[in-house]
């Protein structure tokens, strides 16, 4: 885990998650930042309705990951754990 190695990047990741969160909450879900790996993969946990929704993979890849990569080009992917 590289959380102490790049606190600025982690802060940017958390800011993007905070911007996305209201859209997930509107559908009864939520998202929690877990870690940023050394190879710039963001691990998150989908909570509430998002955790059990059959569309959660599409939400993660088409919504969360796209927003994250657009805001922070260094991010390689976003994965649900």
C-alpha positions as CSV (number, residue, x, y, z in Angstrom):
1,X,0.0,0.0,0.0
2,X,1.4,3.4,-1.0
3,X,-0.9,5.7,0.9
4,X,2.0,7.5,2.6
5,X,4.0,7.8,-0.6
6,X,1.7,10.2,-2.5
7,X,-0.7,12.1,-0.1
8,X,-1.4,14.7,-2.8
9,X,-2.7,12.1,-5.2
10,X,-4.7,10.4,-2.5
11,X,-6.3,13.8,-1.6
12,X,-7.2,14.3,-5.3
13,X,-8.8,10.8,-5.5
14,X,-10.8,11.5,-2.3
15,X,-12.0,14.8,-3.8
16,X,-13.3,13.1,-6.9
17,X,-15.0,10.4,-4.8
18,X,-16.7,13.2,-2.8
19,X,-18.0,14.7,-6.0
20,X,-19.4,11.4,-7.2
21,X,-20.9,10.4,-3.9
22,X,-24.2,12.4,-4.2
23,X,-25.1,10.7,-7.4
24,X,-24.7,7.3,-5.8
25,X,-26.5,8.4,-2.6
26,X,-29.5,9.5,-4.8
27,X,-29.9,5.8,-5.7
28,X,-29.4,4.5,-2.2
29,X,-25.8,3.7,-2.5
30,X,-22.4,5.0,-1.5
31,X,-18.7,4.6,-2.1
32,X,-15.7,4.4,0.2
33,X,-12.1,4.9,-0.7
34,X,-10.0,2.0,0.4
35,X,-6.5,2.5,-1.0
36,X,-4.3,3.8,-3.8
37,X,-1.9,1.1,-5.0
38,X,1.7,1.7,-6.0
39,X,0.7,1.3,-9.7
40,X,-2.1,4.0,-9.3
41,X,-5.1,1.7,-9.1
42,X,-7.8,3.1,-6.9
43,X,-9.5,0.4,-4.7
44,X,-13.0,1.4,-3.5
45,X,-15.9,-0.3,-1.7
46,X,-19.4,0.1,-3.1
47,X,-21.9,0.3,-0.3
48,X,-25.6,0.2,0.2
49,X,-27.7,-0.4,-2.9
50,X,-24.5,-0.1,-5.0
51,X,-23.0,-3.1,-3.3
52,X,-25.7,-5.5,-4.5
53,X,-26.9,-3.7,-7.7
54,X,-26.4,-5.8,-10.9
55,X,-25.4,-2.5,-12.6
56,X,-22.7,-1.7,-10.1
57,X,-19.9,-2.8,-12.4
58,X,-21.1,-0.5,-15.2
59,X,-21.5,2.3,-12.7
60,X,-18.0,1.7,-11.5
61,X,-16.3,1.6,-14.9
62,X,-18.5,4.0,-16.9
63,X,-19.1,6.5,-14.1
64,X,-16.5,6.4,-11.3
65,X,-13.5,5.3,-13.3
66,X,-14.2,7.7,-16.2
67,X,-14.6,10.6,-13.8
68,X,-11.5,9.6,-11.9
69,X,-9.3,9.3,-15.0
70,X,-10.6,12.5,-16.5
71,X,-9.8,14.4,-13.3
72,X,-6.5,12.5,-12.5
73,X,-4.8,11.2,-15.7
74,X,-2.3,9.3,-13.6
75,X,-5.0,6.8,-12.4
76,X,-4.9,3.6,-14.3
77,X,-8.2,2.1,-13.1
78,X,-10.8,1.9,-10.3
79,X,-11.5,-1.5,-8.8
80,X,-14.2,-2.6,-6.4
81,X,-12.9,-4.8,-3.6
